[in-house]
Amino acid sequence: MQVRFYAGAADAAGTATATLDTGELSAAQLRDRLGQDNPPLAAVLECCTLLVDGSPVRDPGDRVPASARVDVLPPFAGG
């Protein structure tokens, strides 16, 4: 699974990209996995939108395939 972090999520993750060697997960399991060893990222993930192959995840139980590209988008300030 390819994960791309943007803005504050990338800052908290300490990277813009990550590769997870995992099977299919629920969106909630993915959030837990991403934040398990990184409390700042775990906090940011609570307010982030996940896009799975370009589609927003609406439910924590939604499945995320192992082959997915996941974008982690924190809320953005408008201007």
N, C-alpha and C positions, 0 to 999 in steps of 0.2 A: 504494500500500500504506500503510495506516494502522498506525503503531506506537505503542503505549502502554508507557511505562516505569514501573515501580513501585519504591518504597523506594530501596535503594542503587543500583539501575540508573538511576533518575531523577536521583539525585544525581550519578552519574558522567556521565550524558548531558548534564546541565545543563538538562534539560527533561523534561516529563512526556509529551509527544507529539511525533511526527515524521511527516512524510509523505514517502514515497519514490516517486519517479517511475521505476519500473523494471518490467521484465517479470517473468515467473515466475523464481524463484530456488530453489536448494536451501536447506535450513536452514543448512548450513555457509556457503554464499555470502552469505546474509543476515547471519549473525553477522559475517563478514569485512567486509561493506559497512558495517554499523553501527559497527564499531570501527575502521575504517581510518584515520581522522584523529583518533581519541580513545583514546590508550593506556589511560587509567583505565577507560573503558567497555569496551574490548577485554578487559581483565583480568576485569571483573565478568561479562561475557557468557559466559566459560568455565564459570561455575557456575550460570548462569541456565536456567530452563525457559522454552521458548517455547510459547505457546498460539496456535494458528492457528485463527481463527474458533471459539475455545472448546475446541479439542482439543489435547492436549499432543503435541509433536513428539518422537518416540522415536528417530529415526534422522537423522543429519546429511544424508543423501541425500534425505530427504522433501522433496517439492516444496511451495513456498509460492506460491500464485497472486498475481498482481499486484493483484487486487481484495481480498486478504485483510486482516483486522484481526488484528494480531499483538500479543499481550501479552507483555512481557518481565518475568519474575518471578524475582527472586533468592531464594535460600533464606531462609526466615523462621525466626526463633527462636520456639520455643514457650514458653508460660508457664504 
